[in-house]
């Protein structure tokens, strides 16, 4: 079998710092979307394109896919959106029965073509490709343990692919023997710590893996026309004409080949502890996604209903901050009886504009992105529902715009507890000193934002609103209790739980 890669050498895109972080936004960012399909006779490259397009919100920095026809495994990837990287001609040229795909938002490593995924490795004449959503917390230890010099691996996925390639059993000619990819993964996976949902493939197998905590989602579906699909979120299954079979379980390796799907559990049972990122439900996942069997839009609406019970206020209009604050605003309005209306229009074509990292420039960025509907707002007492306030710069600028547009009162309601600790499990968050809730009390935040009142949904109400009893969640960015140890090098104290000191905890 032969493998090869196409694609241009990477370049920095406007609006992206060299480390890959956006400058003009104030929301936590997801790390990646993954997709995989095994469907002989189907246009797998086209299905992968469609699946990645449905997962574009999970990463806009680079996109790529690997396609196998059983003989040749071809990887195409480049910087940019799915539609920048692939056109009809590229997709049409990729023939095969098996493919994986990836959209990337970087959390580790620089924003270059080298870090685009899937990554590809060869062992003798065998090749495999891998796409990763998440963030490993023991990268340094793994690299050192494998005798790699610092800086020799470009990213977590590069490191994992290298470890897997080295774990292949080979004969004296360097050719892979035995179970190849499956056996190598079984050796390497238990060594990994942190968050990882992988899609992996060789010439004939599609493999999905979820870490023992299941931080990042990964769902498994069946194509109505025949074949199997893996995807970060269920809307990607809907888009390609597949129905959901189930979520890949935390700690499960799902192997799909010509004989169908088969489940393997490579992690020790004591490590299995479901901790789905609760922020997937609050903000990150699409509203039409199903997580823990619940539609995300409904969960967000219930968060708003609970917020109305928990923090009522007398007002004339409830509005949501587009887009992800809107379902919670609908819930707040429904429960409170205060009319719901649109107060802000979002420019959907904002794209990648360069903004210098100053508060003034961020405020200008907000004006580019959001514009008030003056007739709806003028003379009104507003309840504004948002899903998260991270640095506070966006919310502050937005409140200023609403007041300029004639709002007489602005009451901010946030559908999650204060975001006070950084994430180490695949979400791109600012450092702790940039997280407003790590430095200020709720009253100080209210004063800084210039709102008449401020309330955050409690963690208890957030979990109750999701309505998946018995399901485990990670809530470390709100509680400081980290399910997987955060090494000192990443910002932890090396002892695992509660790695960062609480300064103020909001209500
Ligand atoms: S720390 Fe927060 S953002 Fe990160 S995985 Fe946990 S809940 Fe999600």
Boltz pocket constraint, residues with backbone or C-beta under 6 A from the ligand:
constraints:
  - pocket:
      binder: B
      contacts: [[A, 28], [A, 215], [A, 275], [A, 276], [A, 277], [A, 278], [A, 279], [A, 280], [A, 421], [A, 422], [A, 423], [A, 424], [A, 425], [A, 426], [A, 427], [A, 474], [A, 475], [A, 476], [A, 477], [A, 478]]
      max_distance: 6.0
